[in-house]
């Protein structure tokens, strides 16, 4: 197995609307690759991604995959 395939992935889903929240929070959603409500993305578990998730936990559901 390569080192790349051993990386842990996170499954991130938007569960609340970003309407009514400030622009920075909407930008973080886009940075994670989330485009709309109930959209799910799988991204690598890195410290920078964890920091982005920590800024908007009220909008997301996060699962390890």
mmCIF file of the N, C-alpha and C atoms, coordinates in Angstrom:
data_MODEL
# 
_entry.id   MODEL 
# 
loop_
_atom_site.group_PDB 
_atom_site.id 
_atom_site.type_symbol 
_atom_site.label_atom_id 
_atom_site.label_alt_id 
_atom_site.label_comp_id 
_atom_site.label_asym_id 
_atom_site.label_entity_id 
_atom_site.label_seq_id 
_atom_site.pdbx_PDB_ins_code 
_atom_site.Cartn_x 
_atom_site.Cartn_y 
_atom_site.Cartn_z 
_atom_site.occupancy 
_atom_site.B_iso_or_equiv 
_atom_site.pdbx_formal_charge 
_atom_site.auth_seq_id 
_atom_site.auth_comp_id 
_atom_site.auth_asym_id 
_atom_site.auth_atom_id 
_atom_site.pdbx_PDB_model_num 
ATOM 1   N N  . UNK A 1 1  ? 0.835   -1.189 0.000  1.00 0.00 ? 1  UNK A N  1 
ATOM 2   C CA . UNK A 1 1  ? 0.000   0.000  0.000  1.00 0.00 ? 1  UNK A CA 1 
ATOM 3   C C  . UNK A 1 1  ? 0.874   1.245  0.000  1.00 0.00 ? 1  UNK A C  1 
ATOM 4   N N  . UNK A 1 2  ? 0.442   2.220  -0.712 1.00 0.00 ? 2  UNK A N  1 
ATOM 5   C CA . UNK A 1 2  ? 1.190   3.477  -0.735 1.00 0.00 ? 2  UNK A CA 1 
ATOM 6   C C  . UNK A 1 2  ? 0.832   4.322  0.476  1.00 0.00 ? 2  UNK A C  1 
ATOM 7   N N  . UNK A 1 3  ? 1.656   5.307  0.755  1.00 0.00 ? 3  UNK A N  1 
ATOM 8   C CA . UNK A 1 3  ? 1.406   6.189  1.898  1.00 0.00 ? 3  UNK A CA 1 
ATOM 9   C C  . UNK A 1 3  ? 0.133   6.989  1.690  1.00 0.00 ? 3  UNK A C  1 
ATOM 10  N N  . UNK A 1 4  ? -0.202  7.286  0.437  1.00 0.00 ? 4  UNK A N  1 
ATOM 11  C CA . UNK A 1 4  ? -1.391  8.081  0.150  1.00 0.00 ? 4  UNK A CA 1 
ATOM 12  C C  . UNK A 1 4  ? -2.684  7.334  0.499  1.00 0.00 ? 4  UNK A C  1 
ATOM 13  N N  . UNK A 1 5  ? -2.731  6.024  0.268  1.00 0.00 ? 5  UNK A N  1 
ATOM 14  C CA . UNK A 1 5  ? -3.949  5.264  0.533  1.00 0.00 ? 5  UNK A CA 1 
ATOM 15  C C  . UNK A 1 5  ? -4.164  5.018  2.018  1.00 0.00 ? 5  UNK A C  1 
ATOM 16  N N  . UNK A 1 6  ? -3.134  5.197  2.844  1.00 0.00 ? 6  UNK A N  1 
ATOM 17  C CA . UNK A 1 6  ? -3.256  4.971  4.275  1.00 0.00 ? 6  UNK A CA 1 
ATOM 18  C C  . UNK A 1 6  ? -3.853  6.165  5.010  1.00 0.00 ? 6  UNK A C  1 
ATOM 19  N N  . UNK A 1 7  ? -3.945  7.319  4.344  1.00 0.00 ? 7  UNK A N  1 
ATOM 20  C CA . UNK A 1 7  ? -4.471  8.512  5.005  1.00 0.00 ? 7  UNK A CA 1 
ATOM 21  C C  . UNK A 1 7  ? -5.933  8.326  5.385  1.00 0.00 ? 7  UNK A C  1 
ATOM 22  N N  . UNK A 1 8  ? -6.280  8.830  6.535  1.00 0.00 ? 8  UNK A N  1 
ATOM 23  C CA . UNK A 1 8  ? -7.648  8.766  7.015  1.00 0.00 ? 8  UNK A CA 1 
ATOM 24  C C  . UNK A 1 8  ? -8.505  9.772  6.260  1.00 0.00 ? 8  UNK A C  1 
ATOM 25  N N  . UNK A 1 9  ? -9.734  9.403  5.973  1.00 0.00 ? 9  UNK A N  1 
ATOM 26  C CA . UNK A 1 9  ? -10.669 10.288 5.277  1.00 0.00 ? 9  UNK A CA 1 
ATOM 27  C C  . UNK A 1 9  ? -11.802 10.668 6.221  1.00 0.00 ? 9  UNK A C  1 
ATOM 28  N N  . UNK A 1 10 ? -12.367 11.840 5.978  1.00 0.00 ? 10 UNK A N  1 
ATOM 29  C CA . UNK A 1 10 ? -13.547 12.298 6.706  1.00 0.00 ? 10 UNK A CA 1 
ATOM 30  C C  . UNK A 1 10 ? -14.685 12.477 5.718  1.00 0.00 ? 10 UNK A C  1 
ATOM 31  N N  . UNK A 1 11 ? -15.875 12.096 6.118  1.00 0.00 ? 11 UNK A N  1 
ATOM 32  C CA . UNK A 1 11 ? -17.067 12.315 5.309  1.00 0.00 ? 11 UNK A CA 1 
ATOM 33  C C  . UNK A 1 11 ? -17.804 13.491 5.951  1.00 0.00 ? 11 UNK A C  1 
ATOM 34  N N  . UNK A 1 12 ? -17.894 14.602 5.226  1.00 0.00 ? 12 UNK A N  1 
ATOM 35  C CA . UNK A 1 12 ? -18.458 15.839 5.754  1.00 0.00 ? 12 UNK A CA 1 
ATOM 36  C C  . UNK A 1 12 ? -19.732 16.164 4.973  1.00 0.00 ? 12 UNK A C  1 
ATOM 37  N N  . UNK A 1 13 ? -20.825 16.416 5.701  1.00 0.00 ? 13 UNK A N  1 
ATOM 38  C CA . UNK A 1 13 ? -22.115 16.716 5.091  1.00 0.00 ? 13 UNK A CA 1 
ATOM 39  C C  . UNK A 1 13 ? -22.651 18.012 5.674  1.00 0.00 ? 13 UNK A C  1 
ATOM 40  N N  . UNK A 1 14 ? -23.186 18.882 4.820  1.00 0.00 ? 14 UNK A N  1 
ATOM 41  C CA . UNK A 1 14 ? -23.828 20.112 5.292  1.00 0.00 ? 14 UNK A CA 1 
ATOM 42  C C  . UNK A 1 14 ? -25.244 19.765 5.732  1.00 0.00 ? 14 UNK A C  1 
ATOM 43  N N  . UNK A 1 15 ? -25.588 20.083 6.982  1.00 0.00 ? 15 UNK A N  1 
ATOM 44  C CA . UNK A 1 15 ? -26.904 19.743 7.514  1.00 0.00 ? 15 UNK A CA 1 
ATOM 45  C C  . UNK A 1 15 ? -27.756 20.971 7.838  1.00 0.00 ? 15 UNK A C  1 
ATOM 46  N N  . UNK A 1 16 ? -27.142 22.153 7.837  1.00 0.00 ? 16 UNK A N  1 
ATOM 47  C CA . UNK A 1 16 ? -27.891 23.395 8.063  1.00 0.00 ? 16 UNK A CA 1 
ATOM 48  C C  . UNK A 1 16 ? -27.505 24.409 7.010  1.00 0.00 ? 16 UNK A C  1 
ATOM 49  N N  . UNK A 1 17 ? -28.435 25.301 6.717  1.00 0.00 ? 17 UNK A N  1 
ATOM 50  C CA . UNK A 1 17 ? -28.194 26.328 5.719  1.00 0.00 ? 17 UNK A CA 1 
ATOM 51  C C  . UNK A 1 17 ? -27.230 27.380 6.247  1.00 0.00 ? 17 UNK A C  1 
ATOM 52  N N  . UNK A 1 18 ? -26.432 27.929 5.337  1.00 0.00 ? 18 UNK A N  1 
ATOM 53  C CA . UNK A 1 18 ? -25.485 28.987 5.703  1.00 0.00 ? 18 UNK A CA 1 
ATOM 54  C C  . UNK A 1 18 ? -26.126 30.368 5.611  1.00 0.00 ? 18 UNK A C  1 
ATOM 55  N N  . UNK A 1 19 ? -27.378 30.434 5.193  1.00 0.00 ? 19 UNK A N  1 
ATOM 56  C CA . UNK A 1 19 ? -28.073 31.713 5.117  1.00 0.00 ? 19 UNK A CA 1 
ATOM 57  C C  . UNK A 1 19 ? -28.197 32.280 6.527  1.00 0.00 ? 19 UNK A C  1 
ATOM 58  N N  . UNK A 1 20 ? -27.853 33.524 6.691  1.00 0.00 ? 20 UNK A N  1 
ATOM 59  C CA . UNK A 1 20 ? -27.935 34.169 7.991  1.00 0.00 ? 20 UNK A CA 1 
ATOM 60  C C  . UNK A 1 20 ? -26.625 34.133 8.763  1.00 0.00 ? 20 UNK A C  1 
ATOM 61  N N  . UNK A 1 21 ? -25.650 33.382 8.273  1.00 0.00 ? 21 UNK A N  1 
ATOM 62  C CA . UNK A 1 21 ? -24.334 33.351 8.899  1.00 0.00 ? 21 UNK A CA 1 
ATOM 63  C C  . UNK A 1 21 ? -23.392 34.252 8.106  1.00 0.00 ? 21 UNK A C  1 
ATOM 64  N N  . UNK A 1 22 ? -22.296 34.632 8.710  1.00 0.00 ? 22 UNK A N  1 
ATOM 65  C CA . UNK A 1 22 ? -21.420 35.581 8.035  1.00 0.00 ? 22 UNK A CA 1 
ATOM 66  C C  . UNK A 1 22 ? -20.675 34.954 6.850  1.00 0.00 ? 22 UNK A C  1 
ATOM 67  N N  . UNK A 1 23 ? -20.133 35.814 6.021  1.00 0.00 ? 23 UNK A N  1 
ATOM 68  C CA . UNK A 1 23 ? -19.500 35.390 4.774  1.00 0.00 ? 23 UNK A CA 1 
ATOM 69  C C  . UNK A 1 23 ? -18.327 34.441 5.000  1.00 0.00 ? 23 UNK A C  1 
ATOM 70  N N  . UNK A 1 24 ? -17.583 34.636 6.044  1.00 0.00 ? 24 UNK A N  1 
ATOM 71  C CA . UNK A 1 24 ? -16.438 33.768 6.333  1.00 0.00 ? 24 UNK A CA 1 
ATOM 72  C C  . UNK A 1 24 ? -16.865 32.311 6.475  1.00 0.00 ? 24 UNK A C  1 
ATOM 73  N N  . UNK A 1 25 ? -18.008 32.085 7.096  1.00 0.00 ? 25 UNK A N  1 
ATOM 74  C CA . UNK A 1 25 ? -18.482 30.718 7.285  1.00 0.00 ? 25 UNK A CA 1 
ATOM 75  C C  . UNK A 1 25 ? -18.904 30.102 5.957  1.00 0.00 ? 25 UNK A C  1 
ATOM 76  N N  . UNK A 1 26 ? -19.507 30.890 5.082  1.00 0.00 ? 26 UNK A N  1 
ATOM 77  C CA . UNK A 1 26 ? -19.875 30.392 3.748  1.00 0.00 ? 26 UNK A CA 1 
ATOM 78  C C  . UNK A 1 26 ? -18.625 30.077 2.932  1.00 0.00 ? 26 UNK A C  1 
ATOM 79  N N  . UNK A 1 27 ? -17.600 30.901 3.080  1.00 0.00 ? 27 UNK A N  1 
ATOM 80  C CA . UNK A 1 27 ? -16.341 30.672 2.367  1.00 0.00 ? 27 UNK A CA 1 
ATOM 81  C C  . UNK A 1 27 ? -15.680 29.374 2.850  1.00 0.00 ? 27 UNK A C  1 
ATOM 82  N N  . UNK A 1 28 ? -15.764 29.083 4.123  1.00 0.00 ? 28 UNK A N  1 
ATOM 83  C CA . UNK A 1 28 ? -15.209 27.844 4.656  1.00 0.00 ? 28 UNK A CA 1 
ATOM 84  C C  . UNK A 1 28 ? -15.937 26.643 4.057  1.00 0.00 ? 28 UNK A C  1 
ATOM 85  N N  . UNK A 1 29 ? -17.260 26.721 3.931  1.00 0.00 ? 29 UNK A N  1 
ATOM 86  C CA . UNK A 1 29 ? -18.009 25.632 3.298  1.00 0.00 ? 29 UNK A CA 1 
ATOM 87  C C  . UNK A 1 29 ? -17.501 25.374 1.887  1.00 0.00 ? 29 UNK A C  1 
ATOM 88  N N  . UNK A 1 30 ? -17.326 26.445 1.117  1.00 0.00 ? 30 UNK A N  1 
ATOM 89  C CA . UNK A 1 30 ? -16.830 26.307 -0.252 1.00 0.00 ? 30 UNK A CA 1 
ATOM 90  C C  . UNK A 1 30 ? -15.407 25.748 -0.254 1.00 0.00 ? 30 UNK A C  1 
ATOM 91  N N  . UNK A 1 31 ? -14.603 26.145 0.703  1.00 0.00 ? 31 UNK A N  1 
ATOM 92  C CA . UNK A 1 31 ? -13.235 25.650 0.803  1.00 0.00 ? 31 UNK A CA 1 
ATOM 93  C C  . UNK A 1 31 ? -13.178 24.157 1.075  1.00 0.00 ? 31 UNK A C  1 
ATOM 94  N N  . UNK A 1 32 ? -14.171 23.647 1.779  1.00 0.00 ? 32 UNK A N  1 
ATOM 95  C CA . UNK A 1 32 ? -14.264 22.217 2.027  1.00 0.00 ? 32 UNK A CA 1 
ATOM 96  C C  . UNK A 1 32 ? -14.810 21.465 0.811  1.00 0.00 ? 32 UNK A C  1 
ATOM 97  N N  . UNK A 1 33 ? -15.338 22.202 -0.159 1.00 0.00 ? 33 UNK A N  1 
ATOM 98  C CA . UNK A 1 33 ? -15.880 21.572 -1.364 1.00 0.00 ? 33 UNK A CA 1 
ATOM 99  C C  . UNK A 1 33 ? -17.364 21.302 -1.289 1.00 0.00 ? 33 UNK A C  1 
ATOM 100 N N  . UNK A 1 34 ? -18.016 21.846 -0.280 1.00 0.00 ? 34 UNK A N  1 
ATOM 101 C CA . UNK A 1 34 ? -19.451 21.634 -0.112 1.00 0.00 ? 34 UNK A CA 1 
ATOM 102 C C  . UNK A 1 34 ? -20.195 22.709 -0.880 1.00 0.00 ? 34 UNK A C  1 
ATOM 103 N N  . UNK A 1 35 ? -21.152 22.293 -1.710 1.00 0.00 ? 35 UNK A N  1 
ATOM 104 C CA . UNK A 1 35 ? -21.838 23.218 -2.601 1.00 0.00 ? 35 UNK A CA 1 
ATOM 105 C C  . UNK A 1 35 ? -23.275 23.545 -2.187 1.00 0.00 ? 35 UNK A C  1 
ATOM 106 N N  . UNK A 1 36 ? -23.946 22.637 -1.492 1.00 0.00 ? 36 UNK A N  1 
ATOM 107 C CA . UNK A 1 36 ? -25.364 22.833 -1.189 1.00 0.00 ? 36 UNK A CA 1 
ATOM 108 C C  . UNK A 1 36 ? -25.747 21.985 0.031  1.00 0.00 ? 36 UNK A C  1 
ATOM 109 N N  . UNK A 1 37 ? -26.958 22.175 0.482  1.00 0.00 ? 37 UNK A N  1 
ATOM 110 C CA . UNK A 1 37 ? -27.480 21.397 1.611  1.00 0.00 ? 37 UNK A CA 1 
ATOM 111 C C  . UNK A 1 37 ? -27.441 19.902 1.289  1.00 0.00 ? 37 UNK A C  1 
ATOM 112 N N  . UNK A 1 38 ? -27.101 19.104 2.276  1.00 0.00 ? 38 UNK A N  1 
ATOM 113 C CA . UNK A 1 38 ? -27.056 17.644 2.196  1.00 0.00 ? 38 UNK A CA 1 
ATOM 114 C C  . UNK A 1 38 ? -26.029 17.131 1.194  1.00 0.00 ? 38 UNK A C  1 
ATOM 115 N N  . UNK A 1 39 ? -25.111 17.989 0.772  1.00 0.00 ? 39 UNK A N  1 
ATOM 116 C CA . UNK A 1 39 ? -24.014 17.582 -0.093 1.00 0.00 ? 39 UNK A CA 1 
ATOM 117 C C  . UNK A 1 39 ? -22.930 16.978 0.791  1.00 0.00 ? 39 UNK A C  1 
ATOM 118 N N  . UNK A 1 40 ? -22.423 15.826 0.390  1.00 0.00 ? 40 UNK A N  1 
ATOM 119 C CA . UNK A 1 40 ? -21.400 15.127 1.163  1.00 0.00 ? 40 UNK A CA 1 
ATOM 120 C C  . UNK A 1 40 ? -20.113 15.053 0.356  1.00 0.00 ? 40 UNK A C  1 
ATOM 121 N N  . UNK A 1 41 ? -18.997 15.314 1.017  1.00 0.00 ? 41 UNK A N  1 
ATOM 122 C CA . UNK A 1 41 ? -17.690 15.187 0.391  1.00 0.00 ? 41 UNK A CA 1 
ATOM 123 C C  . UNK A 1 41 ? -16.802 14.337 1.287  1.00 0.00 ? 41 UNK A C  1 
ATOM 124 N N  . UNK A 1 42 ? -15.871 13.609 0.667  1.00 0.00 ? 42 UNK A N  1 
ATOM 125 C CA . UNK A 1 42 ? -14.861 12.871 1.418  1.00 0.00 ? 42 UNK A CA 1 
ATOM 126 C C  . UNK A 1 42 ? -13.541 13.595 1.227  1.00 0.00 ? 42 UNK A C  1 
ATOM 127 N N  . UNK A 1 43 ? -12.948 14.018 2.328  1.00 0.00 ? 43 UNK A N  1 
ATOM 128 C CA . UNK A 1 43 ? -11.700 14.764 2.264  1.00 0.00 ? 43 UNK A CA 1 
ATOM 129 C C  . UNK A 1 43 ? -10.696 14.148 3.238  1.00 0.00 ? 43 UNK A C  1 
ATOM 130 N N  . UNK A 1 44 ? -9.412  14.358 2.956  1.00 0.00 ? 44 UNK A N  1 
ATOM 131 C CA . UNK A 1 44 ? -8.369  13.825 3.824  1.00 0.00 ? 44 UNK A CA 1 
ATOM 132 C C  . UNK A 1 44 ? -8.386  14.524 5.178  1.00 0.00 ? 44 UNK A C  1 
ATOM 133 N N  . UNK A 1 45 ? -8.111  13.752 6.196  1.00 0.00 ? 45 UNK A N  1 
ATOM 134 C CA . UNK A 1 45 ? -8.094  14.268 7.559  1.00 0.00 ? 45 UNK A CA 1 
ATOM 135 C C  . UNK A 1 45 ? -6.736  14.921 7.820  1.00 0.00 ? 45 UNK A C  1 
ATOM 136 N N  . UNK A 1 46 ? -6.692  16.247 7.699  1.00 0.00 ? 46 UNK A N  1 
ATOM 137 C CA . UNK A 1 46 ? -5.468  17.002 7.956  1.00 0.00 ? 46 UNK A CA 1 
ATOM 138 C C  . UNK A 1 46 ? -5.758  18.055 9.016  1.00 0.00 ? 46 UNK A C  1 
ATOM 139 N N  . UNK A 1 47 ? -4.733  18.601 9.646  1.00 0.00 ? 47 UNK A N  1 
ATOM 140 C CA . UNK A 1 47 ? -4.960  19.644 10.649 1.00 0.00 ? 47 UNK A CA 1 
ATOM 141 C C  . UNK A 1 47 ? -5.687  20.869 10.079 1.00 0.00 ? 47 UNK A C  1 
ATOM 142 N N  . UNK A 1 48 ? -5.416  21.235 8.837  1.00 0.00 ? 48 UNK A N  1 
ATOM 143 C CA . UNK A 1 48 ? -6.075  22.404 8.263  1.00 0.00 ? 48 UNK A CA 1 
ATOM 144 C C  . UNK A 1 48 ? -7.564  22.139 8.042  1.00 0.00 ? 48 UNK A C  1 
ATOM 145 N N  . UNK A 1 49 ? -7.900  20.934 7.603  1.00 0.00 ? 49 UNK A N  1 
ATOM 146 C CA . UNK A 1 49 ? -9.313  20.578 7.413  1.00 0.00 ? 49 UNK A CA 1 
ATOM 147 C C  . UNK A 1 49 ? -10.015 20.532 8.764  1.00 0.00 ? 49 UNK A C  1 
ATOM 148 N N  . UNK A 1 50 ? -9.351  19.968 9.769  1.00 0.00 ? 50 UNK A N  1 
ATOM 149 C CA . UNK A 1 50 ? -9.939  19.933 11.117 1.00 0.00 ? 50 UNK A CA 1 
ATOM 150 C C  . UNK A 1 50 ? -10.218 21.344 11.638 1.00 0.00 ? 50 UNK A C  1 
ATOM 151 N N  . UNK A 1 51 ? -9.316  22.267 11.357 1.00 0.00 ? 51 UNK A N  1 
ATOM 152 C CA . UNK A 1 51 ? -9.514  23.651 11.787 1.00 0.00 ? 51 UNK A CA 1 
ATOM 153 C C  . UNK A 1 51 ? -10.708 24.286 11.106 1.00 0.00 ? 51 UNK A C  1 
ATOM 154 N N  . UNK A 1 52 ? -10.894 24.002 9.811  1.00 0.00 ? 52 UNK A N  1 
ATOM 155 C CA . UNK A 1 52 ? -12.047 24.539 9.085  1.00 0.00 ? 52 UNK A CA 1 
ATOM 156 C C  . UNK A 1 52 ? -13.345 23.978 9.660  1.00 0.00 ? 52 UNK A C  1 
ATOM 157 N N  . UNK A 1 53 ? -13.343 22.686 9.946  1.00 0.00 ? 53 UNK A N  1 
ATOM 158 C CA . UNK A 1 53 ? -14.531 22.042 10.512 1.00 0.00 ? 53 UNK A CA 1 
ATOM 159 C C  . UNK A 1 53 ? -14.832 22.615 11.891 1.00 0.00 ? 53 UNK A C  1 
ATOM 160 N N  . UNK A 1 54 ? -13.799 22.897 12.671 1.00 0.00 ? 54 UNK A N  1 
ATOM 161 C CA . UNK A 1 54 ? -13.975 23.443 14.017 1.00 0.00 ? 54 UNK A CA 1 
ATOM 162 C C  . UNK A 1 54 ? -14.618 24.827 14.003 1.00 0.00 ? 54 UNK A C  1 
ATOM 163 N N  . UNK A 1 55 ? -14.466 25.570 12.901 1.00 0.00 ? 55 UNK A N  1 
ATOM 164 C CA . UNK A 1 55 ? -15.055 26.906 12.800 1.00 0.00 ? 55 UNK A CA 1 
ATOM 165 C C  . UNK A 1 55 ? -16.559 26.871 12.532 1.00 0.00 ? 55 UNK A C  1 
ATOM 166 N N  . UNK A 1 56 ? -17.067 25.776 11.926 1.00 0.00 ? 56 UNK A N  1 
ATOM 167 C CA . UNK A 1 56 ? -18.488 25.736 11.553 1.00 0.00 ? 56 UNK A CA 1 
ATOM 168 C C  . UNK A 1 56 ? -19.154 24.402 11.929 1.00 0.00 ? 56 UNK A C  1 
ATOM 169 N N  . UNK A 1 57 ? -18.978 23.927 13.153 1.00 0.00 ? 57 UNK A N  1 
ATOM 170 C CA . UNK A 1 57 ? -19.560 22.627 13.509 1.00 0.00 ? 57 UNK A CA 1 
ATOM 171 C C  . UNK A 1 57 ? -21.087 22.641 13.515 1.00 0.00 ? 57 UNK A C  1 
ATOM 172 N N  . UNK A 1 58 ? -21.684 23.815 13.659 1.00 0.00 ? 58 UNK A N  1 
ATOM 173 C CA . UNK A 1 58 ? -23.142 23.940 13.699 1.00 0.00 ? 58 UNK A CA 1 
ATOM 174 C C  . UNK A 1 58 ? -23.773 23.738 12.322 1.00 0.00 ? 58 UNK A C  1 
ATOM 175 N N  . UNK A 1 59 ? -22.974 23.745 11.263 1.00 0.00 ? 59 UNK A N  1 
ATOM 176 C CA . UNK A 1 59 ? -23.491 23.571 9.909  1.00 0.00 ? 59 UNK A CA 1 
ATOM 177 C C  . UNK A 1 59 ? -23.206 22.185 9.336  1.00 0.00 ? 59 UNK A C  1 
ATOM 178 N N  . UNK A 1 60 ? -22.375 21.398 10.014 1.00 0.00 ? 60 UNK A N  1 
ATOM 179 C CA . UNK A 1 60 ? -21.863 20.159 9.428  1.00 0.00 ? 60 UNK A CA 1 
ATOM 180 C C  . UNK A 1 60 ? -22.160 18.928 10.274 1.00 0.00 ? 60 UNK A C  1 
ATOM 181 N N  . UNK A 1 61 ? -22.131 17.791 9.586  1.00 0.00 ? 61 UNK A N  1 
ATOM 182 C CA . UNK A 1 61 ? -22.090 16.473 10.247 1.00 0.00 ? 61 UNK A CA 1 
ATOM 183 C C  . UNK A 1 61 ? -20.808 15.817 9.737  1.00 0.00 ? 61 UNK A C  1 
ATOM 184 N N  . UNK A 1 62 ? -19.966 15.339 10.648 1.00 0.00 ? 62 UNK A N  1 
ATOM 185 C CA . UNK A 1 62 ? -18.672 14.777 10.272 1.00 0.00 ? 62 UNK A CA 1 
ATOM 186 C C  . UNK A 1 62 ? -18.608 13.326 10.730 1.00 0.00 ? 62 UNK A C  1 
ATOM 187 N N  . UNK A 1 63 ? -18.191 12.442 9.806  1.00 0.00 ? 63 UNK A N  1 
ATOM 188 C CA . UNK A 1 63 ? -18.031 11.021 10.118 1.00 0.00 ? 63 UNK A CA 1 
ATOM 189 C C  . UNK A 1 63 ? -16.679 10.565 9.615  1.00 0.00 ? 63 UNK A C  1 
ATOM 190 N N  . UNK A 1 64 ? -16.060 9.650  10.320 1.00 0.00 ? 64 UNK A N  1 
ATOM 191 C CA . UNK A 1 64 ? -14.806 9.052  9.837  1.00 0.00 ? 64 UNK A CA 1 
ATOM 192 C C  . UNK A 1 64 ? -15.173 7.971  8.834  1.00 0.00 ? 64 UNK A C  1 
ATOM 193 N N  . UNK A 1 65 ? -14.400 7.882  7.762  1.00 0.00 ? 65 UNK A N  1 
ATOM 194 C CA . UNK A 1 65 ? -14.689 6.838  6.771  1.00 0.00 ? 65 UNK A CA 1 
ATOM 195 C C  . UNK A 1 65 ? -13.459 6.021  6.457  1.00 0.00 ? 65 UNK A C  1 
# 
